[in-house]
Amino acid sequence: MSALPTDTVLTPASIRAAVAPVLAELSATSREREGTRDYPHALVRRLADARVTLIAVSREDGGAGGDLRDLVDLVVDIARADSSVAQSLRSSFLTAWTVVSDPAGPQRERTLQRLRSGHLFAGTANERGGAAGGVATTLRPGPDGVRVVDGEKYYSTGSQYATWFGGTALDEHGRLVRFSVPVDRPGVEVVDDFDAVGQRLTASGTTRLHAVPVADDEWSVAADTAPRNPWQGSLAQLYLAAIEAGIAAAALDDAVRFSREIARPIKHSTADAAVDDPYVREVVGEIAARANAARAVVLLAAEVLGAVPAADDEEVRERGAEASITVAQAQYVAIESALRAAELLFDVGGGSATDREHALDRHWRNARTVANHNPRAWKAAVTGGWLLVGEEPPTTGLF
């Protein structure tokens, strides 16, 4: 981690300028890296050192002074370069947004210090086996009185890059607690065993916790009071939609590149080059429309969701529900757009488009894997329920 010069003034534009060459390199190497399972540690560190997570944090708090639209727009472009990298940074961006949306939140200043220092975060409540949402991990006093956490978490997205790992556990009283420990602390074992068909380099595998010491200021009892906005998962869902928008844009990039550099017109085409074939042009145009539609809906949802923290107590619930519904619609459209764009990509070329060396299938595999986080049918049905009978979306964290 590199310290920022004391006279550095971050802005959304300065962060964008700093990360532009990094994104270009990620884009140019993503296909090969997926095939060799090569994590881009150095490039992700450069993103962290550019303080990407501070883009929507206020300047008073040491951030760039942008808003949620700036954050989501940046995530789309990171995903366009490498959707696995975008997803691996999800916990870090969500951590940054907590200090924006909850000015009275616990340990806010310490979180800000870590963000300003370029730290990255990974965390999950997920465990394999048992009831859905169940927690078997424990946080108990050790023999010397220091608390230790034992357990095994899965979907530890971003753990290969993270400075901190956070999760949930049960204490000796059966209370649900949250903890956060340095990833390099003895007893923390990060396992590279995530083996999905897509998003293969998100570092989403297992984290084993073997009697990991936890200091008193590294854990807290989970709050049992209702937050002002009950839909606390909206940004996490919008983040996934932004990744889908980035995947659609990446499919467009490959469609243009493949048409220009590799594809040949079919035998009965009147064109001498693929780029002059009217049907190739139509396909590229549709992919572009899908990609732009995905980007547009996620940016609209970012604007709606970004306004919720400023709502007063009388209106915050309604504003939060409306934002949750807008995010659900954005996710639905972004998923459909990414899957369609990734499938259309194969229509710009002939048989060579299916050659494994091009790995054009990775866009569909990535879009499909992101889509499986939350069935989009639920997004549509809940939106319908809101519009038809005024039924609020669930507050499970998935809306």
N, C-alpha and C positions, 0 to 999 in steps of 0.2 A: 504494500500500500504506500502510495506516495502522498506526502502532505502538500496541500495547496499553498502557494505563496500567500503570505498574509494580505497582500494587496489585491488578491484575485477577486474580481466581481463577476459572479456567475449570472448568466442570462440564458433564457432558452436558446437564443441564437448562438451564444458562445458554446454551449453544450453540443448543439447540432454541428457546429463547425469542427469541434474537437473529435466527434465520433464519426464523421463522414468517412475518413479513410479507413477506419476500423470496420465499418459496415461494408465498405467496398471489398475489403479483404475477406470478411466472413462470407459474403456472397460468392466470391470467386472460388472459395475453398470448401463450401458446404457439401457439395456432392461427393468429393473425394473423402472428406473427413467422415461422412456417414458410413462410407464403405469400409474404412479402416478403423472405425470407432475411435477416432482421435479427438479428444476434447480440446477445444481451443482456449486453454487456460490463459495464455498470454493475452489473447485478444479480449477475453472477458475482463481480465484485470485492467486493460486499457479503458474499457467502458466504465468500470468502477472508478478508476482514477480520474476520469472526466466528470465524475459525480452525476451520472445520468439519473440516479434516484432522487436527486435534489431538484429536478426540473420544476416540480409543482410546489416545492416548499418555499415559504415566504422569504424575502430577503432579510427580514428581521431575525429569522431563525437560521440564517446562513445559507439559504437556498437560492434558486435562480429566479424566483418570483413569478413563475408561470402558473398555469391552472391545469385542471384535469384534462382539458382538451389537448394541451401541450404534451402531457404525459402519455395519453392514449395514442396520439399521433406519432410520438417517438416509438412506442411499442410496436405499432404497425410497421414502421420502417425497420426496426430490429428484426421483426419476424420475417419481413420481406428478404432480409439478408440471410437469416438463419432462424427458422422458427423454433428450433430446439434451444438456442441461446435465449430467445425472448421468453420462452416458458421457464427456463432455469432462473431467470431474474424476477419471476412473478412475486415470490415472497419478499424480495427486497423492495420492489415498487409498492407492494401493499403495506409493508412496514412504514415506508415513507409517507404514504397517504394517511396512516393513522395519526401521525403528528399534525397533519393538516386538518383533518376532519374532527379531531377530538382534542381541542386545546387544553382540556383538563385531564387528559388521560394519564394513567400511572406511568411513572418512569419516563416521562416524555423527554426531559432534558438529556437523560443518558442515551436514549435512542437517537436524539438529534446529534449528540456528540459522535456516536458510532457512524451515523450516516455522513456527517461532515468529514469523518476520517476515511471514508471510502470503504467501509465494511459492507459485506454482503450477507444476506440472511437466507436460511433455509428452514423449513419447519413443516410439520404435519401432525395431525391428530390421528391419522389413519394407522390401523393395525390389521394384520391379516388374521383370519379366524375369528370365531366368536360372533356375537351379534353385530350387525352394522352399527358403526358408531361407538362400539364398546371400547373400553380402555382397560388394558391389563398392566400397563406400565405403572410402576410404583415410585413414589418419592418418600423415603423413610429415613429416620435418624440412623446413622451408622454407629459402629462401636465407639467411635471417638466423639460422638455427638454431632458430627458434621453430616448433613443430609446427603444421601446418595440416590441417584435415579437408576433404576434397572428396567429394562424392557427392550422392545424391538418395534420400530416404526417402519412403515412402508410408504411409498410415494413421497420420498424425501426430496422433492424436486429442488434442484440447485445445489445439492449437498457437496458436489465435487468442487464447487467454486466458493462455497460460503465461508464466512468468518464465524458465524454463529448458527447454532442449530436449536430450534425451539420446538416444543411439543406439549402434550398434555399427559398428566399422570394422576393417580389417586394417592392421597397421603394416608397416614395411619388412621385418620378419622373417617376415611372414605370420601373425603372431599375432592372435587376435581380441581387440580391446580395446573398452572402454566409455568413452564420453566424455559430458560434459554441459557445455553452453555457454549463456550468456545468449541469449535469443531476439532481443534487440535488438543483438547484436554484429554489426559489419559483416561481410557475407558470408552471413548467415543470411537466406534468403528463404522466407517462409511463403506458400504459394499456396492460395487458396480454391477448390479444384477437386474437392472430394468431391461426388459426384453420384449417390449411392445413392437408391433409392426411399423409404427411410425414414431416421430418425436424421440428417436432412439438416443439422442445425446442430451437429454434434459436432466440427466443425473437424478433420476426419480426412483432409485432403488431403495434398498434397506439401510436403515441406520440402527446399529445395535448399541445399546447403552449398558455397559458393564460396571456397575457400582461407580458411576460417575459422580464425583463430588459436586455439590451444588451449593453455592454460597447463599446466605440469607437474602441478599438483594438480587438473586437470580431466579427467584420463583415467587409466585403469589397465588392466592386462592382465586379461582375464576369468579368474576363478578356475577352475582345473582340478581342484580338490579337491571331492569330493562333499559336499554340505551334509548336516546331520543328518537333515533331512526331505527326501527326494529329490523330493517332489511340491511344487515351488516355485510351480506355477501355480494352485494350488487357490483362492487368494483371488481371483485375476484371473477365474477361472471363476465363482466365487460372486458376484462383483460383477456379472457379466452376468445371472445369475439374479435378482439383486436389482432390476436394471433391468426385467427382464420382470415381476416382481411389481409394480413401480411402474406399468408400462404397463397391467396388468390393473386396478389400482385406478383409474387415470385413465379407463379405459373405463367402469368402474362410475360414476364421477363424471358422465361425460357421459350415461350411460343415465338416471340419476336426473334430471339437469337437463333433458334433452330430453323425458322423459316428463312432467315437471311443467310445462314452459314452452312446449313447441312441439307435441308429438305430439297427434293427435286419434284417438279410437277409430274403428275401421273401421265401415262401414255397418251390419253385422249384429251389432255388439257390443251387449250389454245395458247397457253402462256409458255414462254421460254424459261422462266424462272419461277420458283415457288411464290416469291413475293408478288408476282404479277397475276397469280391464279386468283380469280374472283372468289372462289370458295375458301381458299386459305385466308384471304383478306376478311371474309365474313367471319370465319372462326376467330381470328385474332381480334376482330372488333367486338365479338360477343364476349370473349374472355375479358377484354378491357372494360366492357360495361359491367360485367359481374364484379370485377375487382373494384371499380369505382363505387358501385352500389354498396359493397361491403364496407369500404372505407367511410362512405358518407353516413351510413347508419350508426357506425360505432362512434363517429365524431359527434353526431347529434345526441346520442345517448350520453356521451361524456359531458356535453354542455348541460343536459338536464340533471344528471347525477351530481355534477360539480356544484350546482346551485343549492343542493339540499342542506349542507352544513350551515348555510346562512339563514335558513328558514327559522322563524320564531317558534316557540313551543306549541302555539296553537295550530300551526299549519305544517309542522315538520312531518307528522305521520302521513298526511295526505301526499305531501311532496315526495316523501320517501317511497310510498307505494307507486306513485306515478313514475318515478325514476326506475324502480324495479321492473315495472311493466315495459318501459321503454328499452331497458337493457335486454329483457327477454326477447323482444322483437328484433333488436339488433343482433342478438346471438343467433336467432333463427335464420335471419337473412344472410348473415356472414357465413354460417355453416353451409347453407345451401349454395351460396355463391362460390365458396372455396371448393366444395366438392365438384360442382359443375365446371368450374374453370379448370380444375385439375384433370377432369375427364376429357374436356374439349381439347386440351393440349395435344393429345395424341392425334387429333384430326389435322394438324398442320403438316404432318409428315406421313410417310408410308411405313413400311415394315421396320425401317431403321429407327423409327421413334421408339420402338419397344426394346431396342438393344439395351442390355443391362448397363453398358458403359455410360450411357446418358443418365440413367437413374431418374427418368422423368416421372416414374411412378411414385417417387418419394413425396411429391406434393399431395397426391391423393391419400397416401398412407398417413402423412402428417395431419391432413385435415380430418381424416376419419378418426384418428387417435384423439385429437383435441375434442372432436364432437362427442366422443363417448364419455366425456366427463359428466355430461348431463343430457339426457334424451331431449332433443329439440321438440318432440311432440308435446312434452310437458309445458314447454315455453309457450307454444301456440295455445294449448288448452287453457292455461292459466290466464293468458291475455284475453281469450274469449270470455272466460268467467268474469273477469274484471269489467269488460265492456258490456256484457249482457245483463248481469245481475249485481254488479258492484262488489263482487267477492274479492277480498284482498289476497295478494299472492302469499304463499307460505313464507314463514320466517325461519326456515331451516338452514339458511345460508346459501341455498342454491338459487336464490332470486334476489 
